[in-house]
Amino acid sequence: MILYFHTRWMSCINLAAQRNDYQADFSKGKAGMGIQYINQGDLHYPAGLRNYLAEHAPERIAVLGSLDILKEKKMAFFCSSKCPGDLIIKTYDLAKKWRDDGVTVIGGFHSPMEQECLNILLRGKQPVILCPARSIETMRLKTEHRTPLAESRLLFLSPFPSREKRMTAETALIRNRFVAALADKIFVASAAPGGKTEMLCREILSWGKPVATLESPANGNLTALGVRLLNTKA
């Protein structure tokens, strides 16, 4: 299964080399802001991508926002599409703590729980990194993203070529590996047993990266894998 998605990752990335629609430095998105491209070998190319994805690391990343945010320590946030009731309030409270403590959070922010937490985080002053499971060249910028982007506290990253204009289940999996490789720490609020998020946790743990979750009977599958319980009072 992981080999299949690795193959799909390379297929998506190789599309970039086949197209000539990338600009050398910047292009204009619908928001009218500059999109920058970082190539492997560039000064700003994140080392974590090469370290953890190896030959599957993207050749080029599209960036919208302040590159300075990449220098911050990053907490990746993942949650399955369905989050058990006892974890919802706990995760809300954790997102507020991250916001108040100035933690830089990175994620796709696609599932309902992730989207709600993104709304909480964007009300703070700390950086947030949003990684859509598609290209960003023609992506419509949401109204609530304009102010934090203008204030250099929101950064968009995408490893996909411009022709990947829609999210699919496969690009979501590729994006999640991309996010995990970039992050210094990983937090998983909930992962359905046997699901894609649990499979991602297995891979991240095999990298030796720290993965944490919240205490709940629903997260027994995660702790059984070796995911540690997060100390929310720390």
Phi, psi and omega per residue, in radians:
M1 nan -0.841 -3.138
I2 -1.115 -0.644 3.113
L3 -1.077 -0.674 3.122
Y4 -1.066 -0.781 -3.097
F5 -1.277 -0.517 3.041
H6 -1.117 -0.703 3.118
T7 -1.109 -0.745 3.114
R8 -1.115 -0.671 3.096
W9 -0.996 -0.856 -3.102
M10 -1.146 -0.609 3.099
S11 -1.090 -0.771 3.132
C12 -1.124 -0.773 -3.096
I13 -1.194 -0.644 -3.120
N14 -1.170 -0.397 3.087
L15 -1.048 -0.541 -3.127
A16 -1.110 -0.662 -3.112
A17 -1.274 -0.372 -3.092
Q18 -1.502 -0.204 -3.060
R19 -1.932 2.644 3.127
N20 -1.943 0.347 -3.052
D21 -1.607 0.067 3.031
Y22 -1.446 2.443 3.045
Q23 -1.501 2.755 -3.120
A24 -1.138 -0.645 -3.082
D25 -2.249 -1.038 -3.050
F26 -2.345 2.706 2.927
S27 -2.414 3.007 -3.121
K28 -1.863 2.152 3.046
G29 -1.492 -3.129 -3.116
K30 -1.128 -0.411 3.141
A31 -1.361 -0.138 -3.130
G32 1.381 0.216 -3.132
M33 -1.853 2.705 -3.064
G34 -1.271 2.311 3.008
I35 -1.766 2.189 -3.130
Q36 -1.854 2.649 3.116
Y37 -2.043 2.312 3.095
I38 -1.937 2.141 3.119
N39 -1.717 2.718 3.021
Q40 -1.024 2.360 -3.093
G41 1.728 -0.317 3.073
D42 -1.234 2.727 -3.108
L43 -1.022 -0.669 -3.055
H44 -1.549 0.003 -3.119
Y45 -1.166 2.166 -3.061
P46 -1.135 2.185 -3.119
A47 -1.102 -0.540 -3.119
G48 -1.029 -0.527 3.126
L49 -1.144 -0.767 3.099
R50 -1.217 -0.679 -3.077
N51 -1.132 -0.706 -3.020
Y52 -1.808 -0.476 -3.128
L53 -1.767 -0.244 3.072
A54 0.893 -2.152 -3.078
E55 -1.211 -0.180 3.117
H56 -1.628 0.039 3.088
A57 -1.139 2.434 -3.118
P58 -1.134 2.503 3.097
E59 -1.234 -0.507 -3.067
R60 -2.558 2.491 3.108
I61 -2.123 2.341 3.026
A62 -1.580 2.373 -3.032
V63 -2.281 2.349 2.996
L64 -2.283 1.995 -3.104
G65 2.210 -2.972 -3.069
S66 -1.383 2.143 3.107
L67 -1.184 -0.323 3.126
D68 -1.061 -0.459 -3.124
I69 -1.118 -0.501 3.134
L70 -1.107 -0.362 -3.123
K71 -1.354 -0.273 -3.090
E72 -1.300 2.678 2.957
K73 -1.189 2.354 -2.964
K74 -2.105 2.388 3.043
M75 -1.871 2.050 3.087
A76 -1.437 2.459 -3.104
F77 -2.174 2.146 3.100
F78 -2.259 2.532 3.034
C79 -2.690 2.368 3.085
S80 -1.082 2.879 -3.087
S81 -1.105 -0.522 3.094
K82 -1.947 2.115 -3.125
C83 -1.966 2.171 3.129
P84 -0.985 2.558 -3.046
G85 -0.962 -0.682 -3.089
D86 -1.221 -0.266 -3.127
L87 -1.680 -0.266 -3.065
I88 -1.112 -0.930 -3.122
I89 -1.125 -0.707 3.131
K90 -1.067 -0.685 -3.127
T91 -1.272 -0.677 3.030
Y92 -0.974 -0.834 -3.115
D93 -1.101 -0.646 3.131
L94 -1.174 -0.709 3.110
A95 -1.084 -0.685 3.095
K96 -1.138 -0.664 3.116
K97 -1.148 -0.765 3.088
W98 -1.017 -0.778 3.137
R99 -1.055 -0.850 -3.083
D100 -1.218 -0.528 -3.140
D101 -1.508 -0.071 3.111
G102 1.331 0.488 -3.137
V103 -1.354 2.324 3.060
T104 -1.468 2.059 -3.091
V105 -1.891 2.390 3.115
I106 -2.129 2.464 3.122
G107 -3.135 3.084 3.054
G108 -1.507 -0.445 3.089
F109 0.894 0.930 -3.103
H110 -1.869 -0.735 -3.118
S111 -1.175 2.773 -3.118
P112 -0.934 -0.742 -3.138
M113 -1.168 -0.708 3.118
E114 -1.123 -0.692 3.135
Q115 -1.141 -0.723 3.123
E116 -1.107 -0.704 3.138
C117 -1.221 -0.580 3.072
L118 -1.077 -0.722 3.103
N119 -1.039 -0.682 3.103
I120 -1.153 -0.807 -3.079
L121 -1.135 -0.661 -3.111
L122 -1.212 -0.224 3.084
R123 -1.482 -0.037 3.112
G124 -1.694 -2.912 -3.141
K125 -1.968 -0.065 -3.094
Q126 -1.432 2.772 3.131
P127 -1.217 2.635 3.032
V128 -2.346 2.424 3.096
I129 -2.028 2.116 -3.079
L130 -1.955 2.170 -3.087
C131 -2.083 1.643 3.125
P132 -1.157 2.689 3.110
A133 -1.580 0.838 -3.123
R134 -2.917 3.116 3.069
S135 -1.293 2.851 -3.137
I136 -1.984 -0.049 -3.065
E137 -1.041 -0.709 -3.103
T138 -1.989 0.270 -3.122
M139 -1.250 2.356 3.103
R140 -1.377 2.194 -3.118
L141 -1.399 2.202 3.136
K142 -1.261 2.635 -3.110
T143 -0.987 -0.727 -3.082
E144 -1.241 -0.167 3.115
H145 -1.632 -0.288 -3.011
R146 -1.138 -0.825 -3.096
T147 -1.141 -0.899 3.128
P148 -1.090 -0.528 3.091
L149 -1.198 -0.761 3.125
A150 -1.144 -0.500 -3.136
E151 -1.557 0.161 3.089
S152 1.064 0.608 3.062
R153 -2.140 0.185 3.030
L154 -2.292 2.265 -3.122
L155 -2.217 2.253 3.043
F156 -1.771 2.346 3.076
L157 -2.281 2.466 3.067
S158 -2.563 2.308 3.077
P159 -1.595 0.117 -3.007
F160 -1.734 2.538 3.059
P161 -1.200 2.856 -3.002
S162 -1.103 -0.395 -3.117
R163 -1.304 -0.254 3.099
E164 -1.437 1.426 -2.998
K165 -1.621 -0.122 -3.127
R166 -2.296 2.549 3.055
M167 -1.356 2.427 3.012
T168 -2.258 2.993 3.095
A169 -1.046 -0.624 -3.117
E170 -1.259 -0.757 3.119
T171 -1.187 -0.504 3.085
A172 -1.132 -0.712 3.115
L173 -1.162 -0.724 3.091
I174 -1.094 -0.799 3.118
R175 -1.031 -0.732 -3.117
N176 -1.129 -0.655 3.062
R177 -1.147 -0.681 3.091
F178 -1.051 -0.838 3.120
V179 -1.067 -0.819 -3.110
A180 -1.090 -0.666 3.141
A181 -1.186 -0.560 -3.130
L182 -1.338 -0.509 -2.998
A183 -1.367 2.681 3.044
D184 -1.540 -0.575 3.098
K185 -2.377 2.725 -3.091
I186 -2.160 2.331 3.022
F187 -2.157 2.268 3.098
V188 -2.106 1.954 -3.117
A189 -1.215 -0.716 -3.123
S190 -2.809 2.512 3.098
A191 -2.491 2.107 -3.132
A192 -1.094 2.367 3.130
P193 -0.967 2.232 3.130
G194 1.361 0.041 -3.082
G195 -1.521 -3.115 -3.075
K196 -1.192 -0.603 3.131
T197 -1.207 -0.659 3.079
E198 -1.135 -0.692 3.107
M199 -1.095 -0.683 3.085
L200 -1.086 -0.734 3.116
C201 -1.019 -0.732 3.119
R202 -1.022 -0.765 -3.118
E203 -1.181 -0.756 -3.132
I204 -1.076 -0.732 3.109
L205 -1.083 -0.609 3.124
S206 -1.189 -0.382 3.059
W207 -1.326 -0.322 -3.075
G208 1.565 0.227 3.120
K209 -1.464 2.541 3.109
P210 -1.262 2.257 3.107
V211 -2.162 2.329 -3.100
A212 -2.258 2.759 3.075
T213 -2.544 -3.139 3.125
L214 -1.726 2.636 3.137
E215 -1.220 2.201 3.123
S216 -3.004 2.529 3.047
P217 -1.007 -0.497 -3.122
A218 -1.239 -0.277 -3.118
N219 -1.789 0.309 3.110
G220 -1.067 -0.558 3.108
N221 -1.162 -0.548 3.135
L222 -1.322 -0.791 3.139
T223 -1.141 -0.512 3.094
A224 -1.166 -0.458 3.099
L225 -1.358 -0.335 -3.071
G226 1.982 0.105 3.062
V227 -1.242 2.292 -3.086
R228 -1.492 2.781 3.082
L229 -1.477 2.353 -3.111
L230 -1.399 2.341 3.054
N231 -1.539 1.714 -3.039
T232 -1.277 -0.193 -3.136
K233 -1.570 -0.154 -3.095
A234 -1.319 nan nan
